[in-house]
Amino acid sequence: MRKLASAVIIAAILGFTVYLLLHIPGARSSPGVKIELPTTSANEEWMGIFIHGQRVGYSFSKTARPDTGLEVENHTRLTILMMNETRTLTSHLFAHTDRDYALKDFSLEMITPGHATKVEGRIQGTALTLTTISQGISQSQTIQLKDKPYFPDALEEVIKKRNLKPGDKIEIPYFDPTTQSPSTATVKVLPKETIKVFDKELSGMRVEIDFIGITSVLWLDDDYRVLKEASPNLGMEMLPLSKEEALAEVEPANAFALLSFFAVKLEKSVPVTQKLKYLKLELQDIDIEGLDLNDDYQKLVLEKPIVIESNLSNLNELLDMKIPIGEQSRYLKPSIYVQSDNPEIIAEAKRIAGDETEARLVTQKLVVGVYNMLKKTSTASLPSAIDVLKTKEGDCNEHAILFTALARALGIPTKIYVGLVNLYGGAYYYHAWCAVWLGKWIPVDPTFNQFPADINHLKLKEGEIAEQAKVLKVVGKLKIDVLEYR
């Protein structure tokens, strides 16, 4: 959804699974994050953010138009109930474009109480350099783009500049700073239609944007101002509000219950035990294009209908391997979030491993080490390994990213999985875990101290935030039918 911090949403969706293991004695409100808002002007926009008709926060945008392009500021704040605890999640975005409204640079800060990660991006030619700053430590990487990209907050200006009319359809290079996903967006302009905005009926030109498999919709008036925005599969809408209405606090008692809305409930329960060796599922109402459904333990056996078979990994079949492992080298590299080359990460990995060099035993030590090290709490942030090591708390995202950095630091190829897990038998919840290369990919779950991870894990994507965001396209749509287990 344009202007909405999608990364905050996916982080929050992933974050609440950890609460299923906790017993929180009644609701308590997390301290809010104060925002220094810019001076008001005619070029500002206040919008309320709603999920399933319930207000969860606001988005504030301010746009200046110097001769060099656009200067955009955006502040987004969400208050969400995650089990019995309310969480306030905030993002701040500052960006510049060129005269054609293509993105030149941006600075994005995402904050949840106790955690803050800043990401800066600068485009020179078709090279995008991303830099994260966390715990005072910066890490950079450069991504080669096919062309100069546009970004969500400038989309109305692009439509206006190109004088797009109903019936027009264009494809543009696109980059969303919140998900850090460079791709192509398809923009389709449809005729005006009547929409309801609160108690008013308005007429607006419908614009559909398809990006990384997620469709969002804008309705624009004759001056290309936004009347309404929607992301249908997430049940989310953004509606214009006054400043006073937008800033009104979301009371903890009225906070949106994220868990019950995004859980994928089953008609047929599954016994939740690590003794299960085989599981067969049918996935319904989703498009599998772009998903990563095949792995050494999980296979896509049919596409119509979508049928997945999973087998519990057998550690006794693994060959003896010593660290460092010289295979799968791409999964040994550091990234801006997985700082496996950081001296503190390396030192902690060596401390946990001790004198052990057998890869399987080192993996076991790391799973137990991360499980015991981190306090189980929701953070819903953009986690980096060094931040997690310093704060020693987090949900599945934090467990997965720290484990990945520690394992890579010791020479064990490791990747991050995102998908769903069935904890109690009757429903699947969005979750993140890992896989290590020990001659084959073996799933591990440091959040729940599982090596190997049980077969109640359903992988949808692998990778960091840019890949994880692609799971948003199935959220709110996916249905799961249990076909067989033993």
C-alpha positions as CSV (number, residue, x, y, z in Angstrom):
1,M,0.0,0.0,0.0
2,R,1.4,3.4,-0.9
3,K,2.7,5.4,2.0
4,L,2.1,2.5,4.4
5,A,5.2,1.0,5.9
6,S,4.7,-2.5,4.6
7,A,7.8,-3.7,6.3
8,V,6.2,-2.7,9.6
9,I,3.2,-4.8,8.8
10,I,5.1,-7.9,7.8
11,A,7.3,-7.5,10.8
12,A,4.3,-7.2,13.0
13,I,2.6,-10.2,11.4
14,L,5.7,-12.3,11.9
15,G,6.3,-10.9,15.4
16,F,3.1,-12.1,17.1
17,T,3.9,-15.9,16.9
18,V,6.3,-15.6,19.8
19,Y,3.4,-14.6,22.1
20,L,1.8,-17.9,21.7
21,L,4.4,-19.3,24.1
22,L,4.0,-16.5,26.6
23,H,1.5,-15.9,29.4
24,I,1.0,-12.1,29.7
25,P,-1.2,-11.2,32.8
26,G,-3.4,-8.7,31.1
27,A,-3.0,-5.9,28.6
28,R,-0.5,-3.2,29.1
29,S,0.4,-0.3,26.8
30,S,3.9,0.2,25.4
31,P,5.2,3.7,25.7
32,G,4.5,5.7,22.5
33,V,7.1,7.2,20.3
34,K,7.1,11.0,20.0
35,I,7.3,12.3,16.5
36,E,8.6,15.7,15.6
37,L,6.2,16.7,12.8
38,P,7.1,19.3,10.2
39,T,5.5,22.7,10.1
40,T,2.1,22.5,8.5
41,S,1.5,23.7,4.9
42,A,-0.9,23.3,2.0
43,N,1.1,20.5,0.7
44,E,0.5,18.1,3.6
45,E,-1.8,15.1,3.7
46,W,-3.2,13.4,6.8
47,M,-4.7,9.9,6.4
48,G,-6.1,7.4,8.8
49,I,-5.0,3.8,8.5
50,F,-7.7,1.2,9.0
51,I,-7.6,-2.6,9.0
52,H,-11.0,-4.3,8.6
53,G,-12.7,-1.0,9.3
54,Q,-10.8,-0.5,12.6
55,R,-8.5,2.5,12.9
56,V,-4.9,1.5,13.7
57,G,-3.0,4.7,13.1
58,Y,-2.2,7.4,10.7
59,S,0.1,8.5,7.8
60,F,1.3,12.1,7.5
61,S,2.9,13.3,4.3
62,K,4.4,16.6,3.2
63,T,5.7,17.4,-0.2
64,A,7.7,20.3,-1.4
65,R,8.4,21.0,-5.1
66,P,11.7,22.8,-5.7
67,D,13.1,23.0,-9.3
68,T,15.2,19.9,-8.7
69,G,12.2,17.6,-8.1
70,L,10.2,16.5,-5.1
71,E,11.1,16.6,-1.4
72,V,8.9,14.1,0.5
73,E,8.5,13.5,4.2
74,N,6.2,10.8,5.5
75,H,5.5,9.7,9.1
76,T,3.5,6.5,9.7
77,R,2.3,5.4,13.2
78,L,0.4,2.2,14.0
79,T,-1.0,0.9,17.3
80,I,-1.7,-2.8,17.2
81,L,-2.8,-5.4,19.7
82,M,-0.3,-8.3,19.7
83,M,-2.0,-10.9,22.0
84,N,-2.5,-9.0,25.3
85,E,0.0,-6.2,24.6
86,T,-0.3,-3.1,22.5
87,R,2.6,-2.0,20.4
88,T,3.2,1.4,18.8
89,L,5.2,1.1,15.6
90,T,6.6,4.2,13.8
91,S,8.3,4.9,10.5
92,H,9.9,8.1,9.3
93,L,10.7,8.6,5.6
94,F,12.6,11.4,3.9
95,A,13.2,11.3,0.1
96,H,14.2,13.3,-2.9
97,T,13.4,12.8,-6.6
98,D,14.7,14.2,-9.8
99,R,12.6,16.4,-12.1
100,D,10.9,13.3,-13.6
101,Y,10.0,12.2,-10.1
102,A,12.4,9.2,-10.1
103,L,13.9,8.4,-6.7
104,K,17.3,9.9,-6.0
105,D,17.8,9.2,-2.3
106,F,15.9,8.4,0.9
107,S,16.3,8.0,4.6
108,L,14.0,5.6,6.5
109,E,13.9,5.1,10.2
110,M,11.7,2.4,11.8
111,I,11.1,2.5,15.5
112,T,9.4,0.3,18.1
113,P,10.1,0.9,21.8
114,G,13.7,0.0,22.6
115,H,14.6,-0.6,18.9
116,A,15.5,1.8,16.1
117,T,17.0,1.0,12.7
118,K,17.8,3.5,10.0
119,V,18.2,2.7,6.4
120,E,19.6,5.2,3.9
121,G,19.6,4.8,0.1
122,R,21.3,6.8,-2.7
123,I,21.0,6.2,-6.4
124,Q,23.8,7.1,-8.8
125,G,23.0,6.1,-12.3
126,T,21.5,2.7,-11.9
127,A,23.5,1.7,-8.7
128,L,21.5,1.8,-5.4
129,T,23.7,1.9,-2.3
130,L,21.8,0.9,0.9
131,T,23.3,1.6,4.3
132,T,21.9,0.5,7.6
133,I,22.8,2.2,10.9
134,S,22.0,0.2,14.0
135,Q,23.6,0.5,17.5
136,G,25.9,3.1,16.0
137,I,27.3,0.6,13.4
138,S,26.8,1.1,9.7
139,Q,26.9,-1.5,7.0
140,S,26.5,-0.9,3.2
141,Q,25.8,-2.8,0.1
142,T,25.2,-1.8,-3.6
143,I,22.4,-3.2,-5.7
144,Q,22.4,-2.8,-9.5
145,L,19.0,-1.6,-10.8
146,K,17.8,-1.9,-14.4
147,D,16.7,1.7,-14.5
148,K,16.1,4.7,-12.2
149,P,13.0,3.7,-10.1
150,Y,10.0,5.6,-9.0
151,F,8.6,5.2,-5.5
152,P,5.2,5.0,-3.9
153,D,4.9,8.5,-2.5
154,A,5.5,10.1,-5.9
155,L,3.0,8.0,-7.8
156,E,0.3,10.7,-8.1
157,E,2.8,13.1,-9.5
158,V,3.9,10.5,-12.1
159,I,0.3,9.9,-13.2
160,K,-0.3,13.6,-13.4
161,K,2.9,14.3,-15.3
162,R,2.2,11.6,-17.9
163,N,-1.4,12.7,-18.1
164,L,-2.7,9.1,-17.7
165,K,-6.3,8.6,-18.5
166,P,-8.8,5.7,-18.0
167,G,-7.7,2.8,-20.2
168,D,-4.0,3.6,-19.9
169,K,-1.6,0.9,-18.5
170,I,2.1,1.4,-18.0
171,E,5.0,-0.5,-16.4
172,I,7.5,1.5,-14.4
173,P,10.7,0.6,-12.5
174,Y,9.6,0.8,-8.8
175,F,11.4,0.8,-5.4
176,D,9.6,0.7,-2.1
177,P,12.0,1.9,0.7
178,T,10.0,0.2,3.4
179,T,10.4,-3.3,1.8
180,Q,13.6,-2.4,0.0
181,S,12.2,-4.3,-3.0
182,P,13.3,-3.2,-6.5
183,S,11.0,-4.5,-9.1
184,T,8.5,-3.4,-11.8
185,A,5.1,-2.0,-11.0
186,T,2.1,-2.2,-13.3
187,V,-0.1,0.9,-13.1
188,K,-3.5,0.6,-14.6
189,V,-5.9,3.5,-14.8
190,L,-9.7,2.8,-14.8
191,P,-12.8,5.0,-15.2
192,K,-14.2,7.0,-12.4
193,E,-16.4,5.2,-9.9
194,T,-18.4,6.1,-6.8
195,I,-16.7,5.3,-3.5
196,K,-17.8,5.8,0.1
197,V,-15.4,7.7,2.3
198,F,-16.9,7.6,5.8
199,D,-20.4,9.0,5.3
200,K,-19.8,10.7,2.0
201,E,-20.1,9.3,-1.6
202,L,-17.4,10.6,-3.8
203,S,-16.4,10.0,-7.4
204,G,-12.8,9.2,-8.2
205,M,-10.6,7.8,-11.0
206,R,-9.5,4.3,-10.0
207,V,-5.8,3.4,-10.2
208,E,-4.5,-0.1,-9.6
209,I,-0.9,-0.8,-8.8
210,D,0.5,-4.3,-8.9
211,F,3.9,-4.6,-7.2
212,I,5.6,-7.8,-6.2
213,G,2.3,-9.6,-6.5
214,I,0.5,-7.2,-4.2
215,T,-2.4,-5.1,-5.6
216,S,-3.2,-1.7,-4.1
217,V,-5.8,0.8,-5.3
218,L,-5.9,4.6,-5.3
219,W,-8.9,6.8,-6.1
220,L,-7.9,10.2,-7.4
221,D,-10.0,13.4,-7.9
222,D,-9.7,15.6,-10.9
223,D,-6.7,17.4,-9.3
224,Y,-4.9,14.0,-8.7
225,R,-5.4,14.2,-5.0
226,V,-6.0,10.9,-3.1
227,L,-9.6,10.3,-2.0
228,K,-9.0,6.8,-0.7
229,E,-6.4,4.0,-0.8
230,A,-6.8,0.3,-0.2
231,S,-4.9,-2.9,-0.1
232,P,-7.7,-5.4,-0.4
233,N,-6.0,-8.7,0.6
234,L,-4.8,-7.1,3.9
235,G,-8.2,-5.6,4.5
236,M,-6.5,-2.2,4.8
237,E,-7.6,1.3,3.8
238,M,-6.3,4.8,4.1
239,L,-8.8,7.6,4.3
240,P,-8.2,11.4,4.5
241,L,-8.7,12.8,8.0
242,S,-8.1,16.1,9.7
243,K,-4.9,16.5,11.6
244,E,-6.7,16.3,14.9
245,E,-8.6,13.2,13.9
246,A,-5.5,11.5,12.6
247,L,-3.5,12.3,15.8
248,A,-6.2,11.0,18.2
249,E,-4.7,8.2,20.2
250,V,-5.8,4.6,19.5
251,E,-6.9,3.4,22.9
252,P,-5.4,0.0,24.0
253,A,-8.9,-1.3,24.5
254,N,-9.7,-0.5,20.8
255,A,-6.4,-1.7,19.3
256,F,-6.7,-4.1,16.4
257,A,-6.2,-7.7,17.3
258,L,-3.6,-8.8,14.7
259,L,-3.4,-12.4,15.8
260,S,-7.0,-13.4,15.2
261,F,-7.2,-11.5,11.9
262,F,-4.2,-13.0,10.2
263,A,-4.2,-16.5,11.6
264,V,-4.9,-19.3,9.0
265,K,-7.4,-21.5,10.8
266,L,-7.8,-25.2,9.9
267,E,-10.9,-27.2,9.6
268,K,-8.9,-30.3,10.5
269,S,-6.4,-30.1,13.3
270,V,-3.0,-31.7,13.2
271,P,-1.2,-33.2,16.2
272,V,1.6,-30.8,17.1
273,T,4.6,-33.0,17.9
274,Q,8.1,-33.5,16.6
275,K,7.3,-37.2,16.3
276,L,5.3,-36.4,13.1
277,K,7.4,-37.5,10.1
278,Y,5.2,-36.6,7.1
279,L,2.6,-33.9,6.4
280,K,0.6,-33.3,3.2
281,L,-1.2,-29.9,2.8
282,E,-3.4,-28.3,0.1
283,L,-3.0,-24.5,-0.3
284,Q,-6.0,-22.6,-1.6
285,D,-6.9,-19.2,-3.0
286,I,-3.3,-18.0,-3.7
287,D,-1.0,-17.6,-6.7
288,I,2.3,-19.4,-6.1
289,E,4.3,-17.4,-8.7
290,G,7.3,-16.0,-6.9
291,L,7.0,-18.2,-3.9
292,D,9.8,-20.6,-2.8
293,L,7.9,-23.8,-2.0
294,N,10.5,-26.4,-2.9
295,D,13.4,-27.4,-0.6
296,D,15.2,-30.5,0.6
297,Y,12.4,-31.2,3.2
298,Q,9.4,-29.6,1.5
299,K,8.2,-30.4,-2.0
300,L,5.5,-28.9,-4.3
301,V,4.0,-32.1,-5.7
302,L,1.0,-30.5,-7.5
303,E,0.3,-27.0,-8.8
304,K,-3.5,-27.5,-9.5
305,P,-4.5,-27.9,-6.8
306,I,-1.4,-26.7,-4.9
307,V,-0.2,-29.7,-2.8
308,I,2.8,-29.6,-0.5
309,E,4.5,-32.6,1.0
310,S,6.9,-32.2,4.0
311,N,9.2,-34.8,5.5
312,L,11.0,-34.4,8.8
313,S,14.7,-34.0,8.3
314,N,16.8,-37.0,9.5
315,L,20.0,-35.8,11.1
316,N,21.3,-39.4,11.2
317,E,21.6,-39.3,7.4
318,L,24.0,-36.4,7.4
319,L,27.6,-36.7,6.5
320,D,30.2,-35.5,9.0
321,M,31.2,-31.9,8.1
322,K,33.7,-29.6,9.7
323,I,33.5,-25.9,10.0
324,P,34.1,-23.8,8.0
325,I,32.0,-25.4,5.2
326,G,33.3,-24.5,1.8
327,E,30.0,-25.0,-0.1
328,Q,27.0,-22.7,-0.8
329,S,29.3,-19.7,-0.4
330,R,26.5,-17.1,-1.2
331,Y,24.9,-18.0,2.1
332,L,28.1,-17.2,4.0
333,K,28.2,-13.5,3.0
334,P,27.3,-10.7,5.3
335,S,24.5,-8.2,4.4
336,I,23.3,-4.9,5.8
337,Y,21.1,-6.8,8.3
338,V,23.2,-10.0,8.7
339,Q,26.5,-8.5,9.9
340,S,28.3,-11.8,10.1
341,D,31.7,-10.1,9.6
342,N,31.2,-7.8,12.7
343,P,33.8,-8.5,15.4
344,E,31.2,-8.8,18.1
345,I,29.1,-11.3,16.2
346,I,32.2,-13.3,15.4
347,A,33.3,-13.3,19.1
348,E,29.8,-14.4,20.3
349,A,29.7,-17.2,17.7
350,K,33.1,-18.5,18.8
351,R,32.0,-18.3,22.5
352,I,28.9,-20.4,21.8
353,A,30.7,-23.0,19.7
354,G,33.7,-23.3,22.0
355,D,36.2,-25.9,20.7
356,E,33.6,-27.8,18.7
357,T,34.3,-28.1,14.9
358,E,31.7,-30.7,13.8
359,A,29.1,-28.7,11.9
360,R,26.1,-30.5,13.2
361,L,27.1,-30.1,16.8
362,V,28.0,-26.5,16.3
363,T,24.5,-25.9,14.8
364,Q,22.9,-27.5,17.8
365,K,24.9,-25.2,20.1
366,L,23.8,-22.1,18.1
367,V,20.2,-23.1,18.2
368,V,20.2,-23.6,22.0
369,G,22.4,-20.5,22.4
370,V,20.2,-18.1,20.6
371,Y,17.0,-19.6,22.1
372,N,18.4,-19.1,25.6
373,M,20.0,-15.7,24.9
374,L,17.0,-13.8,23.7
375,K,14.0,-12.6,25.8
376,K,10.9,-13.6,23.9
377,T,9.1,-10.3,23.1
378,S,7.6,-8.7,20.1
379,T,9.6,-5.9,18.5
380,A,8.1,-5.6,15.0
381,S,11.1,-3.7,13.6
382,L,13.7,-4.0,10.9
383,P,16.1,-6.2,12.9
384,S,19.8,-6.3,12.4
385,A,22.0,-9.0,14.0
386,I,24.1,-6.5,15.9
387,D,21.0,-4.8,17.3
388,V,19.7,-8.1,18.5
389,L,23.0,-9.1,20.0
390,K,23.1,-5.8,21.9
391,T,19.4,-5.8,23.1
392,K,19.1,-9.6,23.6
393,E,15.4,-9.7,22.9
394,G,13.0,-10.1,20.1
395,D,10.5,-12.3,18.2
396,C,11.1,-14.8,15.4
397,N,12.6,-12.2,13.1
398,E,15.3,-11.3,15.7
399,H,16.0,-15.0,16.5
400,A,16.4,-15.8,12.8
401,I,18.6,-12.9,11.9
402,L,20.9,-13.4,14.9
403,F,21.2,-17.1,14.3
404,T,22.0,-16.5,10.6
405,A,24.8,-14.1,11.4
406,L,26.3,-16.3,14.1
407,A,26.2,-19.4,11.8
408,R,27.7,-17.6,8.8
409,A,30.4,-16.1,11.1
410,L,31.5,-19.7,11.8
411,G,31.4,-20.8,8.2
412,I,28.0,-22.6,8.2
413,P,25.9,-21.6,5.1
414,T,22.6,-20.3,6.4
415,K,19.4,-18.7,5.0
416,I,16.3,-17.2,6.4
417,Y,12.8,-18.7,5.8
418,V,9.5,-17.0,6.1
419,G,6.1,-18.7,6.0
420,L,3.8,-20.2,8.7
421,V,4.0,-22.5,11.6
422,N,1.3,-24.6,13.3
423,L,1.9,-24.5,17.1
424,Y,-1.2,-25.8,18.7
425,G,-2.8,-27.9,15.9
426,G,-5.8,-25.7,14.9
427,A,-4.2,-22.8,13.0
428,Y,-1.1,-21.6,11.2
429,Y,0.6,-18.3,12.1
430,Y,3.1,-16.3,10.1
431,H,6.7,-17.0,11.2
432,A,10.4,-16.8,10.4
433,W,13.1,-19.4,10.9
434,C,16.3,-20.6,9.3
435,A,18.0,-23.4,7.3
436,V,21.6,-24.5,7.5
437,W,23.6,-26.4,4.8
438,L,24.9,-29.7,6.2
439,G,25.2,-31.5,2.9
440,K,21.5,-30.7,2.4
441,W,19.3,-27.9,3.7
442,I,18.1,-28.6,7.2
443,P,15.5,-26.3,8.8
444,V,16.2,-25.0,12.3
445,D,14.0,-22.8,14.5
446,P,15.9,-21.0,17.2
447,T,12.7,-19.3,18.4
448,F,11.4,-22.6,19.6
449,N,14.7,-24.4,20.1
450,Q,14.1,-27.0,17.3
451,F,16.9,-28.7,15.4
452,P,15.6,-29.8,13.0
453,A,12.5,-27.7,12.8
454,D,9.4,-29.8,12.9
455,I,7.2,-30.4,9.8
456,N,4.5,-28.0,11.0
457,H,6.6,-25.3,9.4
458,L,5.4,-24.3,5.9
459,K,8.0,-22.3,4.0
460,L,6.7,-19.6,1.5
461,K,9.8,-17.5,0.8
462,E,13.5,-17.4,1.7
463,G,15.7,-14.3,2.1
464,E,15.7,-11.0,3.9
465,I,13.2,-8.2,4.1
466,A,12.9,-7.6,0.3
467,E,12.0,-11.2,-0.2
468,Q,9.9,-11.6,2.9
469,A,7.7,-8.7,1.8
470,K,6.5,-10.8,-1.1
471,V,4.6,-13.0,1.4
472,L,2.2,-10.1,1.9
473,K,0.5,-11.2,-1.3
474,V,-0.9,-14.3,0.3
475,V,-1.8,-12.7,3.7
476,G,-5.6,-12.6,4.1
477,K,-6.1,-14.9,1.2
478,L,-4.4,-18.2,2.0
479,K,-6.4,-21.2,3.1
480,I,-4.8,-24.5,4.2
481,D,-6.4,-27.9,4.1
482,V,-4.7,-30.9,5.9
483,L,-4.8,-33.9,3.6
484,E,-2.6,-36.4,5.4
485,Y,-0.1,-36.8,8.2
486,R,1.7,-39.6,9.9
